[in-house]
Amino acid sequence: MTEKIRQAIKEAVGRFEDEEEDPRILVLGATGVGKSSLVNAIFGERLQKVNTIQSTTRDFSTHEYKIDGTKILITDSPGYGEVGYDEQYSRQVVTEAETAHAVTLVLKADEKGYERDRRIIGSTSKDPDFSLEKPLLIALNQIDKMKPSREWNPPYEWEAPPRDDDSEKVRNIKEKVALVKDQFKTVIGRRETIVIPTMSDEEEGRIFGVDKFKLKLLQILPETSRYRFARSAKLAEKASKEVLEQLDKEADKIITAAATAAGTAVFTNPVPVSDFLILVPIQIGMVIKLGAIYGETIDKKSAIEIVTTLGAGVATRVIFQTVVSWLPVIKNALGPPVASAATYGIGKAAKKYFKGQGVPTEEELKAEVEGEFNRRRDKRGA
């Protein structure tokens, strides 16, 4: 790997880091619903408070945590406080939500009407300053306390349609999730509402639903804060098979988007011999995102090590891309599918590497790149 490529990789990592934001999550809910235990379960024992930033609104405070070098900002609500305070509380939620990347609400699963929660959320949703673009992610916490409360033997397939052979616990969870969705749909209007049943207190028994809650939180976060959250939350760690399959799909979306961006970048590049300088940021950004999905933090040094580990095929493809770029007559006919296929191959290799499945052989990498190249070339010719 030449020094020029090393420097391009370092600059690409630095640019990606500069464009990222520290995730800021607003956590709402009454006292005693398990907000702290849920936050701790999301981030695990790595959670260490390093700073407290007092908010401008009454009793709300934002805590800064540092997890494996990544900052996370959690804005905690004070509980609902005294009766008659609801309207003011709702206005404060609006203010805090303006700077939050995600809005979450924690409820106790064994409560019934959630009248105060719905009144506060309903009042908040009617405020014109409360963005409709942010979904409401609800954790139906302490799901273990639902009847029969003595039964706690997860996992439970609560997302499947009701079946005759559902246990009483599963049936009650399914009914409760559907009921909460309906209850909040009536007060929240067009805003998307997502309900995830969770049990987040490790001292009370086996953790449940937290991995799915983390996945949904990742999906509703904006692109700029998504991957810092992914790295700190260690999404793939202790995740269920179902969640791991969803993470693989997220990874495939990242690879496909980067491959498409690479082809477009080469097609529109007016300087023939500079394609690799355009492709490096796209490919490195892809590798960083894939690492984050599977819980890896990638800095300038590790990015170079990972690209080197993925094999000499990477350098070979960069050279091939550069040679193609020297030929302006065929560049736009051949260059874009080559760039897309090369990026796709790097992405598939990185995904396998981050999943702990080793480094693809040259034959596997070649087959992946050639297959994607032919698919994109045929698509362009169609």
C-alpha positions as CSV (number, residue, x, y, z in Angstrom):
1,M,0.0,0.0,0.0
2,T,1.5,3.3,-1.1
3,E,1.9,6.3,1.2
4,K,-0.5,8.2,-0.9
5,I,-3.2,5.7,-0.3
6,R,-2.4,5.5,3.4
7,Q,-2.8,9.3,3.6
8,A,-6.0,9.2,1.7
9,I,-7.4,6.6,4.1
10,K,-6.4,8.7,7.1
11,E,-8.0,11.8,5.6
12,A,-11.2,9.8,4.8
13,V,-11.4,8.5,8.4
14,G,-10.9,12.1,9.8
15,R,-13.6,13.5,7.5
16,F,-16.1,10.8,8.5
17,E,-15.4,11.5,12.2
18,D,-15.9,15.2,11.7
19,E,-19.3,14.7,10.1
20,E,-20.5,12.5,12.9
21,E,-22.5,13.8,15.9
22,D,-22.7,12.5,19.5
23,P,-26.0,10.7,19.8
24,R,-28.5,12.6,22.0
25,I,-31.4,10.5,23.3
26,L,-34.4,11.9,25.2
27,V,-35.8,9.4,27.8
28,L,-39.3,10.1,29.1
29,G,-41.4,8.3,31.6
30,A,-42.8,8.3,35.2
31,T,-40.8,7.5,38.2
32,G,-40.2,3.8,38.8
33,V,-40.7,2.5,35.3
34,G,-37.1,1.4,34.9
35,K,-35.6,4.2,32.8
36,S,-32.2,3.9,34.4
37,S,-32.1,0.1,34.2
38,L,-33.1,0.3,30.5
39,V,-30.3,2.8,29.7
40,N,-27.8,0.6,31.6
41,A,-29.0,-2.5,29.7
42,I,-28.6,-0.7,26.4
43,F,-25.0,0.3,27.0
44,G,-23.9,-2.4,29.6
45,E,-21.3,-2.1,32.3
46,R,-19.2,0.2,30.0
47,L,-21.6,3.1,31.0
48,Q,-19.7,5.7,33.0
49,K,-21.0,9.2,33.5
50,V,-18.3,11.8,32.8
51,N,-20.3,15.0,32.9
52,T,-23.7,16.5,33.6
53,I,-25.1,19.3,31.5
54,Q,-28.0,21.1,33.2
55,S,-30.8,21.7,30.7
56,T,-32.5,25.0,30.4
57,T,-35.8,23.5,31.4
58,R,-37.0,22.6,34.9
59,D,-35.5,19.4,36.3
60,F,-34.4,18.0,32.9
61,S,-30.7,17.1,32.8
62,T,-28.4,15.8,30.1
63,H,-25.8,13.3,31.2
64,E,-22.7,12.7,29.1
65,Y,-21.3,9.2,29.0
66,K,-18.1,7.9,27.5
67,I,-18.1,4.4,26.2
68,D,-15.0,3.0,24.5
69,G,-14.1,6.5,23.6
70,T,-17.5,7.4,22.1
71,K,-19.7,10.1,23.7
72,I,-23.4,9.5,24.3
73,L,-25.8,12.2,25.6
74,I,-28.8,11.0,27.6
75,T,-31.4,13.6,28.5
76,D,-33.4,12.3,31.4
77,S,-36.8,13.5,32.4
78,P,-37.5,14.0,36.1
79,G,-40.7,11.8,36.2
80,Y,-44.0,13.6,35.9
81,G,-43.9,15.4,39.3
82,E,-46.8,17.0,40.9
83,V,-50.4,17.1,39.6
84,G,-51.1,20.2,37.5
85,Y,-47.6,20.3,36.2
86,D,-48.4,18.3,33.0
87,E,-48.8,21.3,30.6
88,Q,-45.5,22.8,31.6
89,Y,-43.9,19.4,31.5
90,S,-45.2,18.9,27.9
91,R,-43.6,22.3,26.8
92,Q,-40.3,21.2,28.3
93,V,-40.5,17.9,26.4
94,V,-40.9,20.0,23.2
95,T,-37.9,22.0,24.1
96,E,-35.7,19.0,24.8
97,A,-36.9,17.1,21.7
98,E,-35.7,19.9,19.5
99,T,-32.0,18.9,20.1
100,A,-32.6,15.2,20.7
101,H,-31.9,12.7,17.9
102,A,-34.4,10.2,19.2
103,V,-37.4,10.4,21.6
104,T,-38.2,7.4,23.8
105,L,-40.9,6.7,26.4
106,V,-40.6,4.0,29.1
107,L,-43.8,2.5,30.4
108,K,-44.5,-0.2,33.0
109,A,-46.0,-3.2,31.3
110,D,-48.4,-4.1,34.2
111,E,-50.1,-0.7,34.4
112,K,-53.4,-0.2,32.6
113,G,-54.5,3.1,31.2
114,Y,-51.3,5.3,31.0
115,E,-53.7,8.2,31.2
116,R,-51.1,10.7,32.4
117,D,-48.5,9.5,29.9
118,R,-51.0,9.8,27.0
119,R,-52.1,13.3,28.2
120,I,-48.5,14.6,28.3
121,I,-47.5,13.0,25.0
122,G,-50.8,14.1,23.4
123,S,-50.2,17.7,24.5
124,T,-46.6,17.5,23.3
125,S,-47.6,16.2,19.9
126,K,-50.1,19.1,19.3
127,D,-47.3,21.6,19.8
128,P,-46.3,22.9,16.3
129,D,-42.6,22.9,17.4
130,F,-42.6,19.2,18.1
131,S,-41.2,17.6,14.9
132,L,-43.4,14.9,13.3
133,E,-40.2,13.5,11.7
134,K,-39.1,11.8,14.9
135,P,-40.9,8.6,15.8
136,L,-41.8,7.8,19.4
137,L,-40.1,4.6,20.5
138,I,-41.8,3.0,23.5
139,A,-40.3,0.5,25.8
140,L,-43.0,-1.6,27.5
141,N,-40.7,-2.3,30.4
142,Q,-40.9,-4.9,33.2
143,I,-42.7,-7.2,30.9
144,D,-41.9,-10.1,33.2
145,K,-44.4,-8.7,35.7
146,M,-47.3,-9.4,33.3
147,K,-49.6,-12.3,34.2
148,P,-48.7,-15.0,34.9
149,S,-46.0,-13.1,36.8
150,R,-44.3,-16.2,38.1
151,E,-43.6,-17.4,34.6
152,W,-40.4,-15.9,33.0
153,N,-38.8,-18.1,30.4
154,P,-37.9,-15.9,27.4
155,P,-37.6,-15.7,24.5
156,Y,-41.2,-15.0,23.6
157,E,-42.4,-14.7,19.9
158,W,-44.5,-11.6,20.6
159,E,-44.4,-10.3,17.0
160,A,-46.0,-13.3,15.4
161,P,-49.8,-13.3,14.8
162,P,-51.9,-14.7,17.6
163,R,-52.0,-18.5,17.6
164,D,-54.1,-21.1,19.3
165,D,-51.1,-22.6,21.0
166,D,-49.7,-19.3,22.4
167,S,-49.0,-19.5,26.1
168,E,-50.9,-17.2,28.5
169,K,-47.8,-15.1,28.8
170,V,-47.3,-14.7,25.1
171,R,-50.9,-14.0,24.5
172,N,-50.9,-11.3,27.2
173,I,-47.7,-9.7,25.7
174,K,-49.2,-9.6,22.2
175,E,-52.5,-8.1,23.5
176,K,-50.6,-5.5,25.6
177,V,-48.4,-4.3,22.7
178,A,-51.4,-3.9,20.4
179,L,-53.4,-2.1,23.1
180,V,-50.5,0.4,23.8
181,K,-50.1,1.1,20.1
182,D,-53.8,1.9,19.9
183,Q,-53.8,4.0,23.0
184,F,-51.0,6.2,21.9
185,K,-52.1,6.3,18.2
186,T,-55.2,8.3,19.4
187,V,-53.1,11.0,20.9
188,I,-50.0,11.2,18.8
189,G,-51.5,11.7,15.3
190,R,-49.3,11.1,12.3
191,R,-46.2,10.4,14.3
192,E,-44.9,6.8,14.0
193,T,-45.2,4.8,17.2
194,I,-43.0,1.8,17.9
195,V,-43.6,-0.5,20.9
196,I,-41.1,-3.0,22.1
197,P,-41.7,-5.2,25.2
198,T,-38.5,-5.3,27.4
199,M,-37.2,-6.6,30.7
200,S,-34.1,-4.6,31.5
201,D,-33.2,-5.4,35.2
202,E,-30.6,-8.1,35.3
203,E,-31.2,-8.6,39.0
204,E,-34.8,-9.6,38.3
205,G,-34.1,-12.3,35.8
206,R,-33.2,-12.9,32.2
207,I,-32.9,-9.7,30.0
208,F,-35.4,-9.6,27.2
209,G,-36.2,-7.3,24.2
210,V,-33.2,-4.9,24.8
211,D,-31.4,-6.0,21.7
212,K,-34.5,-5.3,19.6
213,F,-35.0,-2.0,21.3
214,K,-31.4,-1.1,20.5
215,L,-31.9,-2.1,16.9
216,K,-35.0,0.1,16.6
217,L,-33.2,3.0,18.2
218,L,-30.4,2.6,15.6
219,Q,-32.9,2.7,12.8
220,I,-34.7,5.8,13.9
221,L,-31.5,7.8,14.6
222,P,-30.3,10.2,11.9
223,E,-27.4,9.1,9.8
224,T,-25.0,11.6,11.5
225,S,-25.4,10.0,14.9
226,R,-26.3,6.4,14.0
227,Y,-22.9,4.8,13.9
228,R,-21.5,6.3,17.1
229,F,-24.6,4.8,18.8
230,A,-24.0,1.5,17.1
231,R,-20.4,1.3,18.3
232,S,-21.2,2.2,21.9
233,A,-24.3,0.0,22.2
234,K,-22.5,-3.1,20.8
235,L,-25.5,-4.1,18.9
236,A,-24.3,-7.6,17.8
237,E,-23.2,-8.5,21.4
238,K,-25.6,-11.0,23.0
239,A,-28.1,-10.3,20.3
240,S,-30.8,-12.8,19.3
241,K,-30.6,-14.7,16.0
242,E,-33.5,-12.5,14.7
243,V,-31.7,-9.3,15.6
244,L,-28.4,-10.5,14.1
245,E,-30.3,-11.2,10.8
246,Q,-31.6,-7.7,10.9
247,L,-28.1,-6.3,11.5
248,D,-26.9,-8.3,8.4
249,K,-29.7,-6.6,6.4
250,E,-28.6,-3.2,7.6
251,A,-25.0,-4.1,6.6
252,D,-26.1,-5.1,3.2
253,K,-27.9,-1.8,2.8
254,I,-24.7,0.0,3.7
255,I,-22.7,-2.0,1.1
256,T,-25.3,-1.5,-1.7
257,A,-25.5,2.3,-1.0
258,A,-21.7,2.6,-1.1
259,A,-21.4,0.6,-4.3
260,T,-24.0,2.7,-6.0
261,A,-22.3,5.9,-4.7
262,A,-18.9,4.7,-6.0
263,G,-20.3,4.1,-9.5
264,T,-22.0,7.5,-9.6
265,A,-18.8,9.2,-8.3
266,V,-16.7,7.7,-11.1
267,F,-19.2,8.4,-13.8
268,T,-19.4,12.1,-12.8
269,N,-15.7,12.6,-12.1
270,P,-14.2,15.0,-14.7
271,V,-10.5,14.1,-13.8
272,P,-9.7,10.7,-15.3
273,V,-6.7,9.7,-13.1
274,S,-8.2,10.7,-9.7
275,D,-10.9,8.1,-9.3
276,F,-9.2,6.3,-6.4
277,L,-9.1,9.6,-4.4
278,I,-12.9,9.8,-4.9
279,L,-13.4,6.1,-4.1
280,V,-11.3,5.9,-0.9
281,P,-13.6,8.1,1.2
282,I,-16.7,6.2,0.1
283,Q,-15.1,2.8,0.7
284,I,-13.6,3.8,4.1
285,G,-16.9,5.3,5.2
286,M,-18.5,2.0,4.3
287,V,-16.0,0.0,6.3
288,I,-16.4,2.3,9.3
289,K,-20.2,1.9,9.2
290,L,-19.9,-1.9,8.9
291,G,-17.5,-2.0,11.8
292,A,-20.0,0.0,13.9
293,I,-22.9,-2.3,13.1
294,Y,-20.9,-5.2,14.5
295,G,-19.4,-3.2,17.4
296,E,-16.0,-2.2,16.2
297,T,-14.4,1.2,16.6
298,I,-12.3,2.2,13.6
299,D,-9.7,4.9,13.8
300,K,-7.1,6.0,11.3
301,K,-4.6,3.3,12.3
302,S,-7.1,0.4,12.5
303,A,-8.6,1.5,9.1
304,I,-5.3,1.0,7.4
305,E,-4.7,-2.3,9.2
306,I,-8.2,-3.6,8.3
307,V,-7.8,-2.6,4.6
308,T,-4.4,-4.4,4.6
309,T,-5.9,-7.4,6.3
310,L,-8.6,-7.7,3.8
311,G,-6.0,-8.6,1.2
312,A,-3.8,-7.4,-1.6
313,G,-6.9,-7.7,-3.8
314,V,-7.9,-4.3,-2.5
315,A,-4.8,-2.7,-3.8
316,T,-5.1,-4.6,-7.1
317,R,-8.6,-3.2,-7.6
318,V,-7.5,0.3,-6.8
319,I,-4.8,0.0,-9.5
320,F,-7.4,-1.5,-12.0
321,Q,-9.7,1.5,-11.3
322,T,-6.8,3.9,-11.9
323,V,-5.9,2.1,-15.2
324,V,-9.5,2.3,-16.4
325,S,-9.5,6.0,-15.6
326,W,-6.6,6.6,-17.9
327,L,-8.8,5.5,-20.8
328,P,-11.5,8.3,-21.1
329,V,-13.1,6.6,-24.1
330,I,-14.2,3.6,-22.1
331,K,-14.2,5.2,-18.7
332,N,-17.9,5.9,-18.5
333,A,-18.8,2.6,-20.1
334,L,-16.6,0.4,-17.9
335,G,-15.4,2.6,-14.9
336,P,-18.7,2.9,-13.0
337,P,-19.5,-0.8,-12.9
338,V,-15.9,-1.6,-12.0
339,A,-15.9,1.0,-9.1
340,S,-19.3,-0.3,-7.9
341,A,-18.2,-4.0,-8.0
342,A,-14.9,-3.2,-6.3
343,T,-16.7,-1.3,-3.5
344,Y,-19.2,-4.1,-3.2
345,G,-16.4,-6.7,-2.9
346,I,-14.6,-4.7,-0.2
347,G,-17.9,-4.4,1.7
348,K,-18.7,-8.1,1.6
349,A,-15.1,-8.9,2.7
350,A,-15.4,-6.3,5.5
351,K,-18.8,-7.7,6.6
352,K,-17.4,-11.2,6.9
353,Y,-14.3,-9.9,8.7
354,F,-16.3,-8.0,11.3
355,K,-18.6,-10.9,11.9
356,G,-15.6,-12.9,12.9
357,Q,-15.8,-15.2,9.9
358,G,-12.2,-14.6,8.8
359,V,-10.9,-13.0,5.7
360,P,-12.2,-14.1,2.3
361,T,-9.8,-15.9,0.0
362,E,-8.7,-14.3,-3.2
363,E,-11.0,-16.7,-5.1
364,E,-14.0,-15.7,-3.0
365,L,-13.3,-12.0,-3.3
366,K,-12.7,-12.3,-7.1
367,A,-16.0,-14.2,-7.5
368,E,-17.9,-11.6,-5.4
369,V,-16.5,-8.7,-7.4
370,E,-16.9,-10.3,-10.8
371,G,-20.5,-11.3,-10.0
372,E,-21.4,-7.8,-9.0
373,F,-19.5,-6.3,-12.0
374,N,-21.5,-8.5,-14.4
375,R,-24.8,-7.7,-12.7
376,R,-24.2,-4.0,-12.9
377,R,-22.8,-4.1,-16.4
378,D,-25.9,-6.1,-17.6
379,K,-28.1,-3.7,-15.8
380,R,-26.5,-0.7,-17.6
381,G,-26.9,-2.5,-20.9
382,A,-30.5,-3.4,-20.4
